[in-house]
Amino acid sequence: MRLHTGVGENGGRMRHLGVCIWVVVGMFSLSFLAACGSEDGPEPLCLEDAECDDGDTCTDDICDAEIGCRNIPNEVVCDDDDPCTSGDRCSAGLCSGRPADVDRDGVVDLKCGGEDCDDRRAGVNPQAVEGSTQSSCLDGLDNDCDGLIDGEETACAQFQDEYADALGLTDNSLKNWLENLVDRHSSLGYEDAKEEMFSWVDNQGGRVQCVYTGEWVETSGIPVNEVMNTEHTWCQSWGADSEPARSDLHHLFPTMMVANSVRGNLDFGEVVEPNWSVGGSLRGNDYWGYRVFEARDEHKGNAARAIFYFAIRYDYPIGARMELVLRDWHALDPPDEKELQRVDNIEVLQGNRNPFVDRVGFVDRISDF
């Protein structure tokens, strides 16, 4: 056996740095690589950052050719997959958050070891006083988290109205009770319903606003269809294509023609990959890859309550995926004075109200629409 230090009989070759050694046994050569270099220097330990990806959101992965991969802790926003934490952020290489308080009322969610029985509504927690105002007695909510709702509270007995008989009802019992209440609907007919909507119900000083884009159109009656027209929140193709459903004002709203066309008959949902966006409303794919339409924040609750009303009034089911989204929209965007006035106006015209505007808590007492 001999060591080759140059070009050998079998074509072996020593590199210039002399760290690659060939050992020849007979006609065969075996190479032992100790620290094989090249004419330009040592081989790099890594070539690009992607080689150093450790799969950890809480580290910045960097390739250093001389010393190898470096995984440096960062402080970026993250998700610790714990529904009982919020504001998750990386620290010292770990993702963690503070105890969940979604409504930021200072009380942690009951499901997460706290005392807040409804962490989506800031006005509902053990520190609230139910019965201190008429509105707290007429919202269908357990405002003070004591297990009693509206008229069940002694302090609220004086304020009860037509919904008093629904106290204690849940699920199908409540749905049936509400259906009997709202089916006293007098149909206006589609053309008259549109005329009333554009000239009075949604007309503000000679202008009407698109609920999806926020754009205004000057009109005293039904506008040019190619500019603004009528949105059926419960789509006509879903079952709102005949009377009295087609002209029921509780689910009809003014929209720009383009926005109405973009929504089409899509389910409502939370868009994560938008391909259309105007005024805060979005169309695109949701988390599961389904194409959906997301109303702007100002109309989310209104759209949800219109869908809940229609499902009860006409006995239609709501798809499970969309129902989850609408429950969140309903809680995060409660009725304002404008929505309450709209229900008052519609009651004058067709003789019924949307109970989910009057009593937001009814939604929580129905587990499946």
C-alpha positions in Angstrom: 0.0 0.0 0.0 1.2 3.5 -0.7 -0.1 7.1 -0.5 -0.5 9.0 -3.6 0.5 12.6 -3.5 -0.1 13.5 -7.1 -1.6 11.9 -10.2 -1.6 8.2 -9.6 -1.5 5.1 -11.7 -5.4 4.8 -11.5 -6.1 8.5 -12.1 -6.4 9.5 -8.4 -5.6 13.1 -7.7 -4.6 15.1 -4.7 -6.3 18.4 -4.2 -4.1 21.5 -3.8 -4.7 21.7 -0.1 -3.5 18.1 0.4 -6.4 17.0 2.6 -7.9 14.4 0.4 -5.9 11.1 0.6 -6.3 8.1 -1.6 -5.1 4.7 -0.4 -4.5 2.2 -3.2 -4.8 -1.5 -2.7 -4.0 -3.3 -5.9 -6.1 -1.9 -8.7 -8.7 -0.3 -6.4 -8.5 3.0 -4.7 -10.4 4.0 -1.6 -10.7 7.7 -0.7 -10.9 8.8 2.9 -12.4 12.3 3.2 -11.1 14.1 6.2 -11.8 17.7 5.5 -11.9 17.8 1.8 -11.4 21.3 0.5 -11.3 22.8 -2.9 -9.1 25.2 -4.7 -11.3 28.0 -3.5 -11.5 27.0 0.2 -13.7 24.8 2.5 -17.0 23.5 1.3 -19.9 25.8 2.8 -21.9 24.1 5.6 -25.1 25.4 4.1 -26.2 27.3 1.0 -29.5 29.0 1.7 -31.8 29.9 4.6 -34.4 27.4 3.5 -32.0 24.5 4.5 -32.1 25.8 8.0 -35.9 25.9 8.5 -36.7 24.2 11.8 -40.5 24.6 11.4 -40.7 26.9 14.4 -42.5 30.2 13.9 -40.6 31.7 16.9 -37.2 31.5 15.3 -35.6 33.3 12.4 -33.7 30.7 10.4 -30.4 31.9 8.9 -27.8 30.1 6.9 -24.2 31.1 7.7 -21.8 29.3 5.3 -18.9 29.2 7.8 -20.7 28.1 11.0 -23.8 26.5 9.6 -27.5 27.1 10.4 -28.6 29.6 13.1 -32.1 29.5 14.6 -32.5 32.8 16.4 -35.5 33.5 18.7 -37.8 36.3 17.5 -40.8 38.2 18.9 -43.3 37.9 16.1 -47.1 37.4 16.4 -48.0 33.7 16.5 -50.8 31.2 17.3 -50.3 28.9 20.3 -53.4 26.8 19.3 -54.9 27.5 22.7 -58.5 29.0 22.4 -58.1 30.3 26.0 -55.3 32.7 25.2 -55.2 35.9 23.0 -52.5 38.3 21.8 -50.2 35.4 21.2 -46.6 36.4 20.6 -43.2 34.7 20.5 -40.8 35.2 23.5 -37.5 33.3 24.1 -38.4 30.9 21.3 -41.8 30.0 22.7 -45.3 31.0 21.5 -47.7 32.1 24.3 -50.5 34.5 25.0 -52.4 36.1 27.8 -55.7 34.6 29.2 -58.5 35.1 26.8 -60.6 38.3 27.1 -62.0 38.7 23.6 -64.4 41.6 24.5 -61.7 43.3 26.7 -64.0 43.9 29.6 -61.3 42.7 32.1 -63.1 39.4 32.8 -61.7 36.1 31.4 -64.0 33.7 29.5 -65.9 31.2 31.7 -64.8 28.3 29.5 -61.2 29.3 30.3 -61.4 29.4 34.0 -62.8 32.9 34.3 -66.2 34.3 35.2 -67.4 35.9 31.9 -70.4 34.0 30.6 -70.2 35.7 27.2 -66.7 36.8 26.2 -68.0 38.3 22.9 -70.0 41.1 24.5 -68.3 43.7 26.7 -71.6 44.5 28.5 -72.0 40.9 29.7 -70.0 39.9 32.8 -70.5 39.4 36.6 -69.9 43.1 37.2 -72.8 44.2 35.0 -76.1 45.2 36.7 -79.2 43.7 35.0 -82.3 45.7 35.7 -80.5 49.0 36.0 -81.9 50.0 32.6 -84.9 49.0 30.5 -82.6 47.9 27.7 -80.8 45.4 29.9 -84.1 43.8 30.7 -85.2 43.6 27.1 -82.2 42.1 25.2 -82.6 38.4 25.9 -79.2 38.2 27.6 -78.0 37.2 31.0 -76.1 40.4 31.4 -74.8 39.8 34.9 -74.0 36.1 34.4 -76.3 35.0 37.3 -78.3 32.5 35.2 -81.4 34.7 35.0 -82.6 36.4 31.8 -84.7 39.5 31.4 -88.1 39.0 33.2 -86.6 36.2 35.4 -84.8 39.0 37.2 -87.0 40.6 39.9 -85.8 44.1 38.9 -86.8 43.5 35.3 -90.4 42.4 35.8 -91.8 45.9 35.2 -90.3 46.1 31.7 -91.6 43.0 30.0 -93.4 43.2 26.6 -94.7 40.8 23.9 -91.6 38.6 24.2 -92.2 37.8 27.9 -93.9 34.5 27.1 -90.7 33.3 25.4 -88.8 33.3 28.7 -87.3 29.9 29.4 -87.8 28.6 25.9 -84.9 27.2 23.9 -84.2 25.5 20.7 -87.2 24.1 18.8 -89.7 25.4 21.4 -88.3 28.9 21.0 -88.1 28.6 17.2 -91.7 27.5 17.0 -92.8 30.3 19.3 -91.0 32.9 17.2 -92.3 31.5 14.0 -95.9 31.9 15.2 -95.0 35.4 16.3 -93.5 36.6 13.0 -95.7 34.8 10.4 -98.3 37.6 10.7 -96.6 39.1 7.8 -98.6 41.1 5.2 -96.9 41.0 1.8 -96.5 44.3 0.0 -95.6 42.7 -3.3 -92.1 43.0 -4.8 -92.5 46.3 -6.6 -94.2 48.1 -3.7 -91.7 46.7 -1.2 -88.8 48.1 -3.3 -90.5 51.5 -3.6 -91.0 51.7 0.2 -87.4 50.6 0.8 -85.8 53.2 -1.5 -88.2 56.0 -0.8 -88.6 55.7 3.0 -87.2 52.7 4.9 -83.6 53.3 3.9 -83.8 56.8 2.5 -81.9 59.4 4.4 -82.6 62.9 3.1 -82.9 61.9 -0.5 -80.0 59.5 -0.5 -79.7 55.7 -0.1 -76.5 53.9 1.0 -75.3 50.6 -0.3 -75.0 48.2 2.6 -72.0 46.4 1.2 -69.8 49.3 -0.2 -71.0 52.3 1.7 -71.6 54.2 -1.5 -74.5 56.7 -1.7 -77.0 57.2 -4.5 -79.4 60.2 -4.7 -82.9 59.0 -5.2 -86.5 59.5 -4.1 -87.7 56.1 -5.3 -86.5 53.0 -7.1 -83.1 54.0 -8.7 -81.8 52.9 -12.1 -81.3 49.1 -11.8 -77.8 49.2 -13.4 -76.6 51.6 -10.6 -78.3 50.4 -7.5 -80.8 47.5 -6.9 -82.2 45.2 -4.3 -80.2 42.6 -2.4 -82.0 39.5 -1.2 -79.9 38.6 1.9 -81.5 35.2 1.7 -80.8 34.6 -1.9 -83.7 34.0 -4.3 -82.1 30.8 -5.5 -82.1 29.6 -1.9 -85.9 29.9 -1.7 -86.7 33.6 -1.6 -88.0 33.7 -5.2 -91.7 33.7 -4.5 -94.1 35.7 -2.3 -94.2 36.5 0.5 -90.5 35.8 0.9 -89.4 37.7 -2.1 -90.8 41.0 -0.9 -90.1 40.5 2.9 -88.3 43.8 3.8 -86.6 42.2 6.8 -84.1 40.6 4.4 -84.1 43.2 1.6 -81.4 45.8 1.4 -80.1 48.4 -1.1 -76.9 47.5 -2.9 -74.9 48.8 -5.8 -75.5 46.6 -8.8 -71.9 45.5 -9.1 -71.7 44.5 -5.4 -75.0 42.6 -5.6 -73.7 40.7 -8.7 -70.4 40.0 -7.0 -72.1 38.5 -4.0 -74.5 36.5 -6.2 -75.7 33.5 -4.2 -72.5 32.9 -2.2 -72.7 32.0 1.4 -71.5 34.5 3.9 -68.1 33.8 5.4 -64.7 35.1 6.5 -62.5 35.7 3.5 -58.8 34.9 3.8 -57.8 35.1 0.1 -59.8 38.0 -1.5 -60.2 38.5 -5.2 -62.7 41.4 -4.9 -62.8 44.2 -2.3 -64.8 47.4 -2.1 -65.7 49.5 0.9 -64.7 46.8 3.4 -66.7 43.9 1.8 -64.8 41.0 0.3 -65.3 38.1 -2.0 -62.8 35.2 -2.1 -61.9 31.9 -0.4 -62.4 31.2 3.3 -60.1 29.2 5.5 -61.4 25.9 4.1 -61.1 27.0 0.5 -64.8 27.7 -0.1 -65.7 30.8 -2.1 -67.7 33.1 0.2 -68.8 36.7 0.5 -67.8 38.8 3.6 -70.0 41.9 4.4 -68.2 45.0 5.6 -68.1 45.3 9.4 -71.0 47.8 9.6 -73.4 45.4 8.0 -72.2 42.0 9.4 -74.7 41.9 12.3 -77.5 43.2 10.1 -76.9 40.5 7.5 -76.7 37.8 10.2 -80.0 38.8 11.9 -81.7 39.0 8.5 -80.6 35.4 7.8 -81.8 34.2 11.3 -85.1 35.9 10.8 -85.7 34.3 7.4 -84.8 30.9 8.6 -87.4 31.1 11.4 -90.1 32.9 9.4 -89.9 30.5 6.4 -88.6 27.4 8.2 -85.4 27.0 6.2 -82.1 25.5 7.7 -78.8 27.5 7.7 -75.7 25.7 6.7 -73.5 24.8 9.7 -70.4 26.5 8.3 -72.2 29.8 7.6 -74.1 29.7 10.8 -70.9 29.7 12.9 -69.8 32.8 11.1 -73.1 34.6 11.4 -73.2 33.9 15.2 -69.9 35.7 15.5 -71.1 38.6 13.3 -74.3 38.9 15.3 -72.4 39.2 18.6 -69.6 41.5 17.4 -72.0 43.9 15.5 -75.0 44.4 17.8 -78.1 46.4 16.6 -77.7 50.2 16.6 -80.4 52.9 16.6 -80.5 52.9 12.8 -81.3 49.1 12.6 -83.9 49.4 15.4 -85.6 52.3 13.5 -85.5 50.2 10.3 -87.4 47.4 12.1 -89.9 50.0 13.4 -90.5 51.2 9.8 -90.9 47.7 8.4 -93.4 46.8 11.2 -95.6 49.8 10.0 -95.5 48.4 6.5 -95.8 44.7 6.8 -96.9 44.1 10.4 -94.1 42.1 11.9 -90.7 42.6 13.5 -87.3 40.9 13.4 -87.1 39.4 17.0 -83.3 38.9 16.7 -82.9 42.7 16.5 -85.3 43.2 19.5 -83.8 40.4 21.6 -80.2 39.6 20.6 -80.0 36.8 23.2 -82.6 34.7 21.3 -79.7 33.6 19.0 -77.8 32.1 21.9 -80.8 30.1 23.0 -81.1 28.4 19.7 -78.3 25.8 19.3 -79.0 25.0 15.7 -80.9 27.0 13.1 
